[in-house]
Amino acid sequence: MSSLTVRRIIVWVVSMVLGLVVGYGIITVGFNMLPELHRIPIIGWLFGGIESPQGVSLEEYGTLYFLFTSIPIGLVFVVWLDAFMDTRILPD
């Protein structure tokens, strides 16, 4: 395998793992932070309809929804790691 192929595999694996971790953090921790964010005036106005936000487990959120949340986040990491590692996955 060439060096470029190894770097591309690394980019995909690291990006998808980061996407899963960030997605998990958003679902379980991020939703729990919403009550504290209500204290900030503009954010409290944006999320005013949420009465008692709370984090959920992955079983409650659903495996398929979790994947549909995490994979796009992982693709954002692919774009940035592609630029930094010069793997040329995306065209110039």
Steps between C-alpha positions, in 0.01 A plus 500: 500500500621843420549776753203689357267202547609458860439871568155478340408202717622688807292805403182293461546300818594798718221714353229242557619430855502875573152528347370222725659656809371850423154365414490308827607813687232712337225249575590413857682809631391781268130453565566515876669840457193667351358621836824686570494650151152643572669754726677660202243750361515430124534123540218492755280677246593254223428192712210649695258222406708234672360465851720238666777382268692192601760268356386169363667163472583348165224243551244779535647700211522199271793336328399607152446861607837492675670387179314761296624761747859380532593418140447857369705631792769250402489626142578850627810354663588328169504837325733656757731201539517470121625858484751460781635157399498577125330171408321650198173319575311809390584663168692828514 
